Amino acid sequence: MNPMSQPKFERQLVGEPQHFGDQEIQLFARLSGRSWESPDGIGGGAMVNIVPTEVVVRNRDGTETVLEIVDDERKAMLGMVAGAISLAVICLLIIALAGRLSRGR
């Protein structure tokens, strides 16, 4: 396998049910990433990302509640990155415009 090729993978992880009193709790997560190996096949590596997705709570009476896990911190970080990139682009445009205006004089 070419060391530059990085096959993607994605799987759903299902945790073992845990019993707490009259309730059973089970966790779910998404595993994703890329893996690679050296050209001689001796070494390799992987970058993985595990994100919790939901918690399922089952009661003795058979009712089931699914609680979706929302990663607010990730959303906030993506918002800050998008804002920083937008600001950088605006600054570059202002610098380019100022350079053109100064050469015009």
Backbone as JSON Lines, residues from 0, in Angstrom:
{"i":0,"aa":"M","n":[0.85,-1.19,0.0],"ca":[0.0,0.0,0.0],"c":[0.89,1.24,0.0]}
{"i":1,"aa":"N","n":[0.53,2.22,-0.77],"ca":[1.25,3.48,-0.86],"c":[1.15,4.22,0.48]}
{"i":2,"aa":"P","n":[2.29,4.71,1.03],"ca":[2.22,5.39,2.33],"c":[1.38,6.66,2.27]}
{"i":3,"aa":"M","n":[1.16,7.2,1.08],"ca":[0.34,8.4,0.98],"c":[-1.15,8.07,0.97]}
{"i":4,"aa":"S","n":[-1.5,6.82,0.61],"ca":[-2.93,6.5,0.59],"c":[-3.41,6.32,2.02]}
{"i":5,"aa":"Q","n":[-4.53,6.89,2.31],"ca":[-5.07,6.84,3.66],"c":[-6.52,6.4,3.6]}
{"i":6,"aa":"P","n":[-6.76,5.09,3.63],"ca":[-8.15,4.62,3.58],"c":[-8.96,5.17,4.76]}
{"i":7,"aa":"K","n":[-10.14,5.67,4.45],"ca":[-11.04,6.16,5.51],"c":[-11.8,4.98,6.09]}
{"i":8,"aa":"F","n":[-12.16,5.13,7.35],"ca":[-13.04,4.14,7.97],"c":[-13.98,4.85,8.92]}
{"i":9,"aa":"E","n":[-15.16,4.27,9.08],"ca":[-16.15,4.81,10.01],"c":[-16.99,3.65,10.53]}
{"i":10,"aa":"R","n":[-17.15,3.59,11.84],"ca":[-17.92,2.52,12.46],"c":[-18.73,3.09,13.63]}
{"i":11,"aa":"Q","n":[-19.8,2.4,13.95],"ca":[-20.57,2.76,15.13],"c":[-20.14,1.83,16.26]}
{"i":12,"aa":"L","n":[-19.81,2.42,17.4],"ca":[-19.44,1.65,18.58],"c":[-20.64,1.55,19.5]}
{"i":13,"aa":"V","n":[-20.86,0.37,20.04],"ca":[-21.98,0.14,20.95],"c":[-21.41,-0.37,22.26]}
{"i":14,"aa":"G","n":[-21.68,0.35,23.34],"ca":[-21.17,-0.03,24.64],"c":[-22.0,-1.14,25.27]}
{"i":15,"aa":"E","n":[-21.38,-1.83,26.2],"ca":[-22.1,-2.86,26.95],"c":[-23.18,-2.2,27.82]}
{"i":16,"aa":"P","n":[-24.38,-2.76,27.86],"ca":[-25.43,-2.19,28.72],"c":[-25.0,-2.23,30.19]}
{"i":17,"aa":"Q","n":[-25.23,-1.14,30.89],"ca":[-24.91,-1.03,32.31],"c":[-26.22,-0.91,33.08]}
{"i":18,"aa":"H","n":[-26.34,-1.65,34.16],"ca":[-27.57,-1.65,34.96],"c":[-27.38,-0.77,36.19]}
{"i":19,"aa":"F","n":[-28.33,0.15,36.37],"ca":[-28.36,1.04,37.54],"c":[-29.77,1.02,38.09]}
{"i":20,"aa":"G","n":[-29.96,0.28,39.16],"ca":[-31.3,0.19,39.74],"c":[-32.25,-0.47,38.75]}
{"i":21,"aa":"D","n":[-33.35,0.22,38.44],"ca":[-34.35,-0.3,37.52],"c":[-34.07,0.09,36.07]}
{"i":22,"aa":"Q","n":[-32.95,0.71,35.81],"ca":[-32.66,1.19,34.46],"c":[-31.43,0.52,33.88]}
{"i":23,"aa":"E","n":[-31.45,0.42,32.55],"ca":[-30.29,-0.07,31.81],"c":[-29.84,1.06,30.9]}
{"i":24,"aa":"I","n":[-28.56,1.37,30.93],"ca":[-28.01,2.47,30.14],"c":[-26.99,1.9,29.15]}
{"i":25,"aa":"Q","n":[-27.13,2.33,27.9],"ca":[-26.2,1.88,26.87],"c":[-25.69,3.09,26.1]}
{"i":26,"aa":"L","n":[-24.39,3.13,25.88],"ca":[-23.76,4.26,25.19],"c":[-23.44,3.89,23.74]}
{"i":27,"aa":"F","n":[-23.53,4.88,22.85],"ca":[-23.2,4.7,21.44],"c":[-22.22,5.81,21.04]}
{"i":28,"aa":"A","n":[-21.3,5.47,20.14],"ca":[-20.32,6.45,19.68],"c":[-19.99,6.16,18.21]}
{"i":29,"aa":"R","n":[-19.41,7.16,17.55],"ca":[-18.97,7.0,16.17],"c":[-17.44,7.04,16.14]}
{"i":30,"aa":"L","n":[-16.84,6.03,15.54],"ca":[-15.4,5.94,15.37],"c":[-15.1,6.22,13.9]}
{"i":31,"aa":"S","n":[-14.24,7.19,13.65],"ca":[-13.87,7.48,12.27],"c":[-12.39,7.82,12.23]}
{"i":32,"aa":"G","n":[-11.81,7.74,11.05],"ca":[-10.41,8.07,10.92],"c":[-9.82,7.59,9.62]}
{"i":33,"aa":"R","n":[-8.5,7.56,9.59],"ca":[-7.73,7.12,8.42],"c":[-6.61,6.23,8.91]}
{"i":34,"aa":"S","n":[-6.23,5.27,8.08],"ca":[-5.12,4.4,8.43],"c":[-4.17,4.28,7.24]}
{"i":35,"aa":"W","n":[-2.94,3.92,7.53],"ca":[-1.94,3.75,6.48],"c":[-0.89,2.77,6.96]}
{"i":36,"aa":"E","n":[-0.1,2.27,6.0],"ca":[1.02,1.4,6.35],"c":[2.21,1.75,5.48]}
{"i":37,"aa":"S","n":[3.4,1.38,5.94],"ca":[4.63,1.69,5.2],"c":[4.7,0.81,3.94]}
{"i":38,"aa":"P","n":[5.49,1.24,2.95],"ca":[5.59,0.47,1.7],"c":[6.08,-0.97,1.9]}
{"i":39,"aa":"D","n":[6.95,-1.19,2.91],"ca":[7.45,-2.55,3.13],"c":[6.5,-3.39,3.99]}
{"i":40,"aa":"G","n":[5.42,-2.8,4.46],"ca":[4.43,-3.53,5.23],"c":[4.81,-3.79,6.68]}
{"i":41,"aa":"I","n":[5.92,-3.22,7.14],"ca":[6.38,-3.47,8.51],"c":[5.71,-2.53,9.5]}
{"i":42,"aa":"G","n":[5.51,-1.28,9.12],"ca":[4.94,-0.31,10.05],"c":[3.67,0.3,9.49]}
{"i":43,"aa":"G","n":[3.02,1.06,10.29],"ca":[1.79,1.73,9.87],"c":[1.28,2.61,10.97]}
{"i":44,"aa":"G","n":[0.12,3.15,10.76],"ca":[-0.46,4.02,11.78],"c":[-1.89,4.35,11.46]}
{"i":45,"aa":"A","n":[-2.49,5.1,12.35],"ca":[-3.89,5.51,12.16],"c":[-4.15,6.77,12.96]}
{"i":46,"aa":"M","n":[-5.04,7.59,12.45],"ca":[-5.57,8.73,13.2],"c":[-7.04,8.44,13.4]}
{"i":47,"aa":"V","n":[-7.48,8.44,14.63],"ca":[-8.87,8.1,14.91],"c":[-9.55,9.22,15.7]}
{"i":48,"aa":"N","n":[-10.86,9.27,15.56],"ca":[-11.68,10.24,16.26],"c":[-12.89,9.49,16.79]}
{"i":49,"aa":"I","n":[-13.1,9.53,18.09],"ca":[-14.25,8.88,18.69],"c":[-15.16,9.96,19.25]}
{"i":50,"aa":"V","n":[-16.41,9.97,18.77],"ca":[-17.38,10.99,19.18],"c":[-18.61,10.29,19.77]}
{"i":51,"aa":"P","n":[-18.93,10.54,21.04],"ca":[-20.16,9.99,21.61],"c":[-21.36,10.54,20.85]}
{"i":52,"aa":"T","n":[-22.32,9.68,20.52],"ca":[-23.47,10.13,19.74],"c":[-24.79,10.11,20.51]}
{"i":53,"aa":"E","n":[-25.0,9.06,21.32],"ca":[-26.25,9.01,22.07],"c":[-26.16,8.06,23.25]}
{"i":54,"aa":"V","n":[-27.1,8.23,24.16],"ca":[-27.25,7.36,25.32],"c":[-28.68,6.83,25.28]}
{"i":55,"aa":"V","n":[-28.82,5.53,25.42],"ca":[-30.16,4.92,25.44],"c":[-30.43,4.44,26.86]}
{"i":56,"aa":"V","n":[-31.56,4.87,27.42],"ca":[-31.97,4.48,28.77],"c":[-33.22,3.62,28.63]}
{"i":57,"aa":"R","n":[-33.12,2.38,29.11],"ca":[-34.26,1.45,29.07],"c":[-34.75,1.21,30.49]}
{"i":58,"aa":"N","n":[-36.06,1.33,30.69],"ca":[-36.67,1.08,32.0],"c":[-37.19,-0.35,32.04]}
{"i":59,"aa":"R","n":[-37.45,-0.82,33.25],"ca":[-37.97,-2.18,33.43],"c":[-39.32,-2.39,32.74]}
{"i":60,"aa":"D","n":[-40.1,-1.33,32.65],"ca":[-41.42,-1.46,32.03],"c":[-41.34,-1.5,30.49]}
{"i":61,"aa":"G","n":[-40.13,-1.47,29.93],"ca":[-39.95,-1.59,28.49],"c":[-39.83,-0.27,27.75]}
{"i":62,"aa":"T","n":[-40.06,0.84,28.44],"ca":[-39.92,2.13,27.77],"c":[-38.44,2.43,27.52]}
{"i":63,"aa":"E","n":[-38.2,3.13,26.44],"ca":[-36.82,3.45,26.06],"c":[-36.72,4.93,25.74]}
{"i":64,"aa":"T","n":[-35.71,5.58,26.27],"ca":[-35.46,6.99,26.01],"c":[-34.1,7.13,25.35]}
{"i":65,"aa":"V","n":[-34.07,7.83,24.22],"ca":[-32.81,8.07,23.51],"c":[-32.41,9.51,23.74]}
{"i":66,"aa":"L","n":[-31.23,9.71,24.3],"ca":[-30.71,11.04,24.58],"c":[-29.56,11.32,23.61]}
{"i":67,"aa":"E","n":[-29.76,12.23,22.68],"ca":[-28.72,12.58,21.72],"c":[-27.67,13.43,22.41]}
{"i":68,"aa":"I","n":[-26.41,13.14,22.14],"ca":[-25.31,13.91,22.72],"c":[-24.88,14.96,21.7]}
{"i":69,"aa":"V","n":[-25.01,16.23,22.08],"ca":[-24.63,17.33,21.2],"c":[-23.32,17.9,21.72]}
{"i":70,"aa":"D","n":[-22.35,18.0,20.84],"ca":[-21.03,18.51,21.22],"c":[-21.0,20.02,21.0]}
{"i":71,"aa":"D","n":[-21.47,20.78,21.98],"ca":[-21.52,22.24,21.87],"c":[-20.13,22.85,21.77]}
{"i":72,"aa":"E","n":[-19.15,22.24,22.44],"ca":[-17.79,22.77,22.4],"c":[-17.24,22.71,20.97]}
{"i":73,"aa":"R","n":[-17.51,21.62,20.28],"ca":[-17.04,21.48,18.89],"c":[-17.7,22.53,18.0]}
{"i":74,"aa":"K","n":[-19.0,22.73,18.2],"ca":[-19.71,23.75,17.41],"c":[-19.13,25.14,17.67]}
{"i":75,"aa":"A","n":[-18.83,25.44,18.92],"ca":[-18.26,26.74,19.27],"c":[-16.88,26.91,18.64]}
{"i":76,"aa":"M","n":[-16.06,25.86,18.7],"ca":[-14.72,25.94,18.11],"c":[-14.8,26.14,16.59]}
{"i":77,"aa":"L","n":[-15.7,25.43,15.93],"ca":[-15.85,25.6,14.48],"c":[-16.32,27.02,14.16]}
{"i":78,"aa":"G","n":[-17.19,27.57,14.98],"ca":[-17.63,28.95,14.79],"c":[-16.5,29.94,14.94]}
{"i":79,"aa":"M","n":[-15.63,29.72,15.94],"ca":[-14.49,30.62,16.13],"c":[-13.5,30.52,14.96]}
{"i":80,"aa":"V","n":[-13.28,29.3,14.47],"ca":[-12.37,29.12,13.33],"c":[-12.94,29.81,12.09]}
{"i":81,"aa":"A","n":[-14.24,29.64,11.85],"ca":[-14.87,30.29,10.69],"c":[-14.77,31.81,10.81]}
{"i":82,"aa":"G","n":[-14.98,32.34,12.0],"ca":[-14.87,33.78,12.22],"c":[-13.45,34.28,11.99]}
{"i":83,"aa":"A","n":[-12.45,33.54,12.47],"ca":[-11.05,33.93,12.29],"c":[-10.67,33.92,10.81]}
{"i":84,"aa":"I","n":[-11.11,32.91,10.08],"ca":[-10.81,32.85,8.65],"c":[-11.47,34.0,7.91]}
{"i":85,"aa":"S","n":[-12.73,34.3,8.26],"ca":[-13.42,35.42,7.62],"c":[-12.7,36.74,7.88]}
{"i":86,"aa":"L","n":[-12.28,36.94,9.12],"ca":[-11.56,38.16,9.48],"c":[-10.23,38.26,8.71]}
{"i":87,"aa":"A","n":[-9.52,37.15,8.58],"ca":[-8.26,37.14,7.84],"c":[-8.48,37.5,6.37]}
{"i":88,"aa":"V","n":[-9.53,36.96,5.77],"ca":[-9.82,37.27,4.37],"c":[-10.17,38.74,4.21]}
{"i":89,"aa":"I","n":[-10.96,39.28,5.12],"ca":[-11.33,40.7,5.05],"c":[-10.08,41.57,5.2]}
{"i":90,"aa":"C","n":[-9.19,41.23,6.13],"ca":[-7.95,42.0,6.32],"c":[-7.08,41.96,5.07]}
{"i":91,"aa":"L","n":[-6.96,40.79,4.44],"ca":[-6.18,40.68,3.2],"c":[-6.78,41.53,2.08]}
{"i":92,"aa":"L","n":[-8.1,41.56,2.01],"ca":[-8.75,42.39,1.0],"c":[-8.49,43.88,1.26]}
{"i":93,"aa":"I","n":[-8.55,44.28,2.51],"ca":[-8.28,45.68,2.87],"c":[-6.83,46.04,2.54]}
{"i":94,"aa":"I","n":[-5.89,45.15,2.85],"ca":[-4.48,45.4,2.55],"c":[-4.27,45.51,1.04]}
{"i":95,"aa":"A","n":[-4.89,44.61,0.27],"ca":[-4.75,44.67,-1.2],"c":[-5.35,45.95,-1.75]}
{"i":96,"aa":"L","n":[-6.5,46.36,-1.24],"ca":[-7.14,47.59,-1.69],"c":[-6.3,48.81,-1.32]}
{"i":97,"aa":"A","n":[-5.74,48.82,-0.12],"ca":[-4.89,49.95,0.3],"c":[-3.64,50.03,-0.57]}
{"i":98,"aa":"G","n":[-3.07,48.88,-0.93],"ca":[-1.9,48.87,-1.79],"c":[-2.21,49.42,-3.19]}
{"i":99,"aa":"R","n":[-3.37,49.07,-3.73],"ca":[-3.75,49.58,-5.04],"c":[-4.01,51.09,-4.98]}
{"i":100,"aa":"L","n":[-4.65,51.52,-3.91],"ca":[-4.94,52.96,-3.79],"c":[-3.67,53.78,-3.62]}
{"i":101,"aa":"S","n":[-2.69,53.25,-2.88],"ca":[-1.45,53.99,-2.67],"c":[-0.62,54.06,-3.95]}
{"i":102,"aa":"R","n":[-0.7,53.05,-4.79],"ca":[0.04,53.09,-6.07],"c":[-0.62,54.0,-7.08]}
{"i":103,"aa":"G","n":[-1.91,54.2,-6.9],"ca":[-2.66,55.06,-7.81],"c":[-2.32,56.53,-7.66]}
{"i":104,"aa":"R","n":[-1.75,56.94,-6.56],"ca":[-1.46,58.36,-6.3],"c":[-0.21,58.79,-6.95]}
